[in-house]
Every structure is written in structure tokens, then in C-alpha cells.
């Protein structure tokens, strides 16, 4: 059931902007899982291919090209580098303002990703060059095309992103810690067009050599098999990202790659805001008491939601803004009643903010 339908079923008059923020959080959480799996799959295929074929490559194709033996050792440490640096920044986030820390983290993540792509491309270019017997014209052509496809992303990152991207307040930092940026979706497809076409060219050259070679070597079969798996995963991820930049329904899923720094910056917890609208709390039937009515959020931690209860109707009460988060002593003597809170896969439980758990019937909106 969608958030609009859920709010209607619970008769909760939630503002439309709050519903949009909730949808953003849910979409980001789900999209982050999908992009993580795609990135992990492509990285595993590539590293497996590099490690398992480096000895055969250096022995068969380039016994005198000693640099090839060291390329994987240089490239392999790159992928976790932006994430590691971002986690280090989190430890010192109190020394910076939230906006400044987000700018530093996003810069390290973006340019660190560029370094990773450059390292991976150097390995792929070297392999194609060796498959064509180190033909200098093949190497010159590949390097020239590589520079040409790299210029648009560099220009976009250096000029357009700085003008278009703006920092938004994270609506739920305890669910998805990170810096939320807006304005990137309009141009996010440009960098992926060039890299997709270039990797397609490298894969096509590899396939052509496999089917036209007069000899058959285990290394060529290995490159073809593993290269196909890697190319399929990367192509699917790139197409998904490009489509998401133009299709609104996919936009929020693909924004995870560009709009959210990996576990980078934790904003300060959202402060409790005074609500000008009435809200309703529904609790499960098995927790209801005919003589008690639940109201007033007392405390929300990572595992349980504590609410105050007082005499009233059957399990429902409209909350007034002056009693949100407090126990009114003059109304009745209250006691704490723990209820489980929502958990989003891949993230901790909510400490504050919005809580929704339709599987058991209770709905709490702050």
C-alpha cells in the first residue's frame, strides 16, 4: 500500500510535502540496495578476472612488459578508497559545518570514482592492446577515444554540477546517513553515455579477436567469458542509470549513486517541529485496552516506541500539538507502553522522525 493510501486508511491528515519526503527516504533505501548489488557484482567479476589471468597475460602476451604485472596491484586498492576516506571524515565531522563536510565528502567520492574508472579502463585498454599484438595504432586509437569520452564527464563535474547541485536537508538521517543533494539528475546521464559506448567498443574488439584468431589459447577464452559477465553487469547498471535520469519513476532509485554519499556525513538529528495539524495514532488490536487510549510520544529509541496511555476511547485518540512528546499530568496518570518501530533494510531503526508499521496495524506519524 502506498503512503497516500496508508494515510487515507488511517485517516491521518499528513501534509503532501511530508508524504513526498517519506517516499524519498523509502526510495533511497531500496535504490541503495539495488545499486550496491550491481556495483559489487561488476567489481567482483573484474577483480576475479584480473587476479586469475595476470600470470597468463604476462607470460603469453607481454613477457617484457613488466608494468602489466603491477597494474592490478595499483588498481585493486582503489575501489574502497572513497568510502574509507568518507568514513574517516565522519569521525571528524564535528570539526566542520554540515554543509562544508558534505562538500568535501562529495568531492572525494566523485573524483575518487573518476580515479577508479581510470584505473579500470587502463587495465581493459591494456588487454585489448595485447590481444592485437601491441599494435601501436590500436593503443593510440584507444587512448584518443578514451580522452574524448572523458572530456564531457569532466566538464559536467567541474562546471555544470557546481552550478546545478544544491544541498538538501536529510529528512531521516538515522535511516540513511549521508548528504542529500538535489539537481544532479538533469545531467547525471552524460557521464554514463561515454563510458557505456567506450566499454562496448572494448568488449566488441575482444569478441572480434576471439572469433577471428587463428589460434585458441586459454587466456583468450577466459577473457571472453569473464569479460562478458562483467560487461553485462556494467551495461545493465549504466542503462538503468541513464533511464532513471529521464524517467521520473526510476529517478529516485538512480539518484542514490549521485545524490547520496556512501555513509559519509551524518546530519544532526531532525529537531522536533510543532505540528499545526491533528494526527491519529492507531495501535494493534491485541495491544488495545478498552479502558486506555494511547497518546503522546514519550521516547523513540532504536528498538521500541514508548507512548503514554490514559483512559479514553478504544485505542484511538487525536493528538493535539500541545501534547506531542509530553505526558500531561493534569489529564491522567500515564504509563509507558512499548511498541516495535519500523526497520528499513540496510539501515538502523528510527530514533526520531516518522514511524510506520502497517504489518501490525499501528501507524505513528510525527
Wavefront OBJ file of the C-alpha trace (Angstrom):
o trace
v 0.000 0.000 0.000
v 1.378 3.405 -0.918
v 1.896 6.210 1.545
v -1.113 8.121 0.260
v -3.326 5.069 0.642
v -1.868 4.335 4.055
v -2.518 7.855 5.270
v -6.083 7.682 3.925
v -6.735 4.332 5.593
v -5.503 5.666 8.917
v -7.363 8.951 8.491
v -4.178 10.919 9.132
v -4.124 14.357 7.512
v -0.464 14.437 6.524
v 0.886 17.332 4.508
v 1.780 16.459 0.915
v 5.379 17.616 1.327
v 5.820 15.224 4.254
v 4.474 12.343 2.172
v 6.958 13.242 -0.579
v 9.831 13.221 1.934
v 8.766 9.821 3.223
v 8.650 8.470 -0.313
v 12.113 9.884 -0.936
v 13.503 8.051 2.087
v 11.881 4.756 1.124
v 13.007 5.008 -2.499
v 16.552 5.910 -1.493
v 16.741 2.957 0.891
v 15.506 0.490 -1.748
v 17.553 2.029 -4.533
v 20.713 1.944 -2.450
v 20.396 -1.818 -2.086
v 19.997 -2.296 -5.857
v 22.958 -0.098 -6.772
v 25.139 -1.735 -4.135
v 24.444 -5.183 -5.559
v 25.148 -4.061 -9.137
v 28.369 -2.315 -8.179
v 29.504 -5.280 -6.099
v 28.761 -7.752 -8.901
v 30.706 -5.775 -11.509
v 33.632 -5.282 -9.137
v 33.784 -8.984 -8.243
v 33.795 -10.025 -11.905
v 36.561 -7.574 -12.754
v 38.802 -8.388 -9.780
v 38.344 -12.122 -10.324
v 39.302 -11.686 -13.952
v 42.371 -9.595 -13.116
v 43.679 -11.892 -10.395
v 43.060 -15.151 -12.258
v 44.611 -14.063 -15.576
v 47.529 -11.827 -14.662
v 50.112 -14.632 -14.753
v 48.944 -15.946 -18.128
v 48.744 -12.449 -19.581
v 52.263 -11.508 -18.550
v 53.656 -14.879 -19.704
v 51.932 -15.232 -23.080
v 51.345 -11.720 -24.339
v 53.917 -9.419 -22.776
v 56.856 -11.098 -21.075
v 58.853 -7.897 -21.365
v 56.077 -5.572 -20.259
v 56.782 -5.643 -16.531
v 54.395 -2.789 -15.815
v 51.439 -5.042 -16.586
v 52.270 -7.168 -13.567
v 51.875 -4.197 -11.253
v 48.749 -2.621 -12.725
v 46.288 -4.843 -10.799
v 48.121 -4.188 -7.552
v 47.680 -0.466 -8.178
v 44.047 -0.656 -9.255
v 42.707 -3.149 -6.721
v 43.102 -0.859 -3.663
v 41.249 1.986 -5.427
v 37.571 0.910 -5.154
v 37.227 1.187 -1.359
v 39.295 4.389 -1.179
v 36.457 6.966 -1.399
v 34.383 5.058 1.144
v 37.307 4.715 3.567
v 38.143 8.413 3.335
v 34.472 9.302 3.794
v 34.293 7.206 6.957
v 37.382 8.962 8.303
v 35.673 12.308 7.701
v 32.670 11.114 9.701
v 34.916 10.742 12.739
v 35.900 14.405 12.470
v 32.572 15.783 11.299
v 32.174 17.842 14.466
v 35.107 19.980 13.299
v 33.244 21.135 10.181
v 29.885 22.610 9.417
v 27.435 20.071 7.906
v 27.416 21.792 4.508
v 31.205 22.083 4.314
v 31.668 18.466 5.361
v 29.192 17.345 2.697
v 31.060 19.301 0.023
v 34.364 17.679 1.000
v 32.843 14.207 1.141
v 31.037 14.515 -2.180
v 34.201 15.815 -3.876
v 36.243 12.889 -2.599
v 33.536 10.451 -3.667
v 33.099 11.919 -7.167
v 36.775 12.355 -8.010
v 37.677 9.102 -6.287
v 35.193 7.364 -8.562
v 36.858 9.012 -11.566
v 40.227 7.625 -10.433
v 38.736 4.158 -10.065
v 37.222 4.294 -13.553
v 40.543 5.480 -14.991
v 42.389 2.597 -13.329
v 39.892 0.002 -14.533
v 39.909 1.423 -18.053
v 43.714 1.271 -18.155
v 43.569 -2.468 -17.492
v 40.883 -3.030 -20.141
v 42.764 -0.937 -22.709
v 45.997 -2.806 -21.999
v 44.295 -6.146 -22.520
v 42.784 -5.174 -25.857
v 46.132 -3.750 -26.949
v 47.882 -7.023 -26.070
v 45.225 -9.073 -27.850
v 46.113 -7.154 -31.007
v 49.828 -7.918 -30.552
v 50.751 -4.499 -29.150
v 49.916 -2.685 -32.337
v 50.853 0.979 -31.639
v 47.987 2.306 -33.734
v 45.498 0.296 -31.705
v 46.894 1.768 -28.495
v 46.896 5.324 -29.875
v 43.319 4.954 -31.110
v 42.069 3.568 -27.808
v 43.796 6.266 -25.761
v 42.483 9.011 -28.034
v 38.931 7.729 -27.776
v 39.345 7.369 -24.026
v 40.305 11.029 -23.705
v 37.390 12.105 -25.902
v 34.795 10.203 -23.865
v 36.318 11.524 -20.628
v 36.024 15.206 -21.518
v 32.209 15.512 -21.204
v 32.094 13.969 -17.693
v 34.974 16.174 -16.530
v 33.264 19.294 -17.861
v 29.952 18.272 -16.333
v 31.532 17.618 -12.936
v 33.669 20.757 -13.000
v 31.141 23.271 -14.322
v 27.537 22.123 -14.502
v 27.409 20.179 -11.238
v 28.744 23.137 -9.264
v 26.013 25.355 -10.659
v 23.105 22.906 -10.566
v 23.660 20.848 -7.418
v 22.365 22.111 -4.093
v 22.454 20.540 -0.658
v 19.147 19.441 0.848
v 18.401 18.652 4.453
v 18.377 14.916 5.067
v 14.777 14.088 6.105
v 15.772 10.952 8.056
v 19.499 10.765 8.886
v 19.025 7.783 11.196
v 17.556 5.714 8.365
v 20.009 6.709 5.626
v 23.051 8.588 6.936
v 24.526 10.762 4.270
v 24.406 14.038 2.407
v 21.392 14.530 0.167
v 21.999 16.612 -2.954
v 19.485 17.892 -5.475
v 19.835 18.979 -9.085
v 22.130 16.185 -10.254
v 19.556 14.081 -12.097
v 19.267 16.507 -15.004
v 22.865 15.881 -16.076
v 23.681 12.524 -14.490
v 23.179 10.629 -17.766
v 26.004 12.469 -19.608
v 28.985 10.716 -17.958
v 27.417 7.293 -18.454
v 26.842 7.687 -22.184
v 30.549 7.967 -22.976
v 31.693 5.202 -20.646
v 28.958 2.855 -21.873
v 29.909 3.359 -25.519
v 33.612 3.027 -24.751
v 33.247 -0.193 -22.776
v 31.011 -1.529 -25.541
v 33.798 -0.825 -28.037
v 36.402 -2.599 -25.898
v 34.130 -5.604 -25.471
v 33.381 -5.703 -29.218
v 37.111 -5.669 -30.020
v 37.650 -8.553 -27.605
v 34.822 -10.594 -29.132
v 36.100 -9.883 -32.647
v 39.576 -11.148 -31.766
v 38.163 -14.294 -30.147
v 36.208 -15.276 -33.263
v 38.834 -14.254 -35.835
v 42.003 -15.591 -34.216
v 43.745 -18.482 -35.977
v 44.741 -19.969 -32.650
v 42.980 -20.820 -29.412
v 44.530 -20.013 -26.063
v 43.064 -20.489 -22.572
v 43.712 -16.842 -21.762
v 41.559 -15.654 -24.673
v 38.680 -17.903 -23.641
v 38.982 -16.670 -20.066
v 38.964 -13.037 -21.137
v 35.930 -13.638 -23.317
v 33.953 -15.494 -20.662
v 34.656 -13.233 -17.706
v 34.621 -10.105 -19.842
v 31.110 -10.969 -20.993
v 29.846 -11.303 -17.422
v 31.463 -8.034 -16.387
v 30.161 -6.193 -19.442
v 26.580 -7.392 -18.919
v 26.535 -6.177 -15.309
v 28.119 -2.811 -16.130
v 25.860 -2.294 -19.143
v 22.750 -3.033 -17.077
v 23.835 -0.590 -14.366
v 24.630 2.165 -16.868
v 21.377 1.732 -18.800
v 19.426 1.770 -15.551
v 21.134 4.995 -14.500
v 20.638 6.682 -17.877
v 16.972 5.670 -17.978
v 16.475 6.866 -14.428
v 17.722 10.319 -15.351
v 14.901 10.687 -17.862
v 12.105 8.580 -16.375
v 10.647 10.077 -13.180
v 9.573 6.732 -11.713
v 13.183 5.496 -11.781
v 14.761 8.806 -10.905
v 14.780 8.381 -7.157
v 16.357 4.948 -7.398
v 19.275 6.058 -9.553
v 19.825 9.221 -7.542
v 21.367 7.009 -4.883
v 24.557 6.748 -6.926
v 24.970 10.513 -7.298
v 22.849 12.174 -4.619
v 23.889 10.224 -1.546
v 27.487 9.984 -0.245
v 28.242 6.445 0.954
v 27.879 6.589 4.758
v 29.590 9.939 4.605
v 28.075 12.710 6.665
v 25.524 12.403 9.457
v 23.407 15.488 9.806
v 22.213 16.482 13.227
v 19.018 14.720 14.149
v 15.892 16.385 12.818
v 14.524 18.606 15.550
v 11.004 18.040 16.671
v 8.793 20.511 14.860
v 5.495 21.798 16.131
v 2.727 20.329 14.002
v -0.244 22.522 13.151
v -2.392 19.568 12.133
v -4.092 16.852 14.152
v -2.671 13.359 13.994
v -4.002 9.950 14.895
v -2.236 7.005 16.484
v -3.620 3.543 15.834
v -2.316 0.580 17.795
v -2.755 -3.161 17.078
v -5.920 -4.756 18.347
v -4.034 -7.219 20.522
v -2.389 -4.281 22.313
v -5.555 -2.295 22.787
v -7.279 -1.876 26.097
v -10.908 -0.888 26.338
v -10.111 1.485 29.193
v -6.994 3.061 27.718
v -6.344 5.407 24.851
v -2.803 5.893 23.571
v -1.432 9.370 23.027
v 1.688 11.488 23.440
v 5.023 10.181 22.131
v 7.359 9.991 25.108
v 10.533 8.471 23.675
v 11.654 6.736 20.485
v 14.846 4.713 20.544
v 16.369 2.274 18.043
v 14.177 -0.663 19.021
v 10.986 0.484 20.695
v 8.480 3.278 20.666
v 7.258 4.399 24.086
v 3.930 6.158 24.233
v 1.838 7.411 27.108
v -1.570 5.899 27.731
v -4.580 7.290 29.523
v -8.247 6.493 29.867
v -10.319 7.171 26.807
v -11.771 5.568 23.700
v -10.871 2.214 22.194
v -7.253 2.611 21.175
v -7.577 5.856 19.230
v -7.089 9.486 20.056
v -6.443 12.611 18.026
v -3.234 14.215 19.250
v -3.077 17.925 19.794
v 0.135 19.757 19.139
v 0.488 20.868 22.760
v 0.677 17.265 23.978
v 3.083 15.882 21.363
v 6.005 14.218 23.102
v 4.884 15.030 26.652
v 2.725 13.434 29.313
v 0.046 15.780 30.559
v -0.111 15.161 34.256
v -3.364 17.004 34.673
v -5.116 14.765 32.137
v -4.424 11.420 33.765
v -1.698 9.336 35.242
v 0.271 7.828 32.377
v 2.312 4.717 31.906
v 4.754 3.739 29.170
v 3.659 1.160 26.609
v 6.452 -0.136 24.321
v 5.702 -0.820 20.663
v 8.143 -2.058 17.978
v 9.223 0.514 15.413
v 9.884 0.232 11.691
v 13.207 -1.042 10.363
v 14.391 -0.325 6.813
v 16.743 -2.956 5.286
v 20.308 -1.755 5.330
v 19.741 0.919 7.963
v 19.259 1.240 11.731
v 15.910 1.679 13.391
v 14.332 5.083 13.661
v 15.313 7.116 16.695
v 13.040 10.024 15.847
v 11.022 11.249 12.934
v 8.350 9.196 11.184
v 7.359 5.697 12.234
v 5.070 3.480 10.176
v 4.397 -0.204 10.657
v 1.311 -1.311 8.787
v 2.051 -5.038 9.193
v 0.768 -4.934 12.768
v -1.691 -2.130 12.357
v -0.194 0.749 14.284
v 0.646 3.968 12.477
v 2.569 6.753 14.134
v 3.371 9.988 12.338
v 5.404 12.814 13.849
l 1 2 3 4 5 6 7 8 9 10 11 12 13 14 15 16 17 18 19 20 21 22 23 24 25 26 27 28 29 30 31 32 33 34 35 36 37 38 39 40 41 42 43 44 45 46 47 48 49 50 51 52 53 54 55 56 57 58 59 60 61 62 63 64 65 66 67 68 69 70 71 72 73 74 75 76 77 78 79 80 81 82 83 84 85 86 87 88 89 90 91 92 93 94 95 96 97 98 99 100 101 102 103 104 105 106 107 108 109 110 111 112 113 114 115 116 117 118 119 120 121 122 123 124 125 126 127 128 129 130 131 132 133 134 135 136 137 138 139 140 141 142 143 144 145 146 147 148 149 150 151 152 153 154 155 156 157 158 159 160 161 162 163 164 165 166 167 168 169 170 171 172 173 174 175 176 177 178 179 180 181 182 183 184 185 186 187 188 189 190 191 192 193 194 195 196 197 198 199 200 201 202 203 204 205 206 207 208 209 210 211 212 213 214 215 216 217 218 219 220 221 222 223 224 225 226 227 228 229 230 231 232 233 234 235 236 237 238 239 240 241 242 243 244 245 246 247 248 249 250 251 252 253 254 255 256 257 258 259 260 261 262 263 264 265 266 267 268 269 270 271 272 273 274 275 276 277 278 279 280 281 282 283 284 285 286 287 288 289 290 291 292 293 294 295 296 297 298 299 300 301 302 303 304 305 306 307 308 309 310 311 312 313 314 315 316 317 318 319 320 321 322 323 324 325 326 327 328 329 330 331 332 333 334 335 336 337 338 339 340 341 342 343 344 345 346 347 348 349 350 351 352 353 354 355 356 357 358 359 360 361 362 363 364 365 366
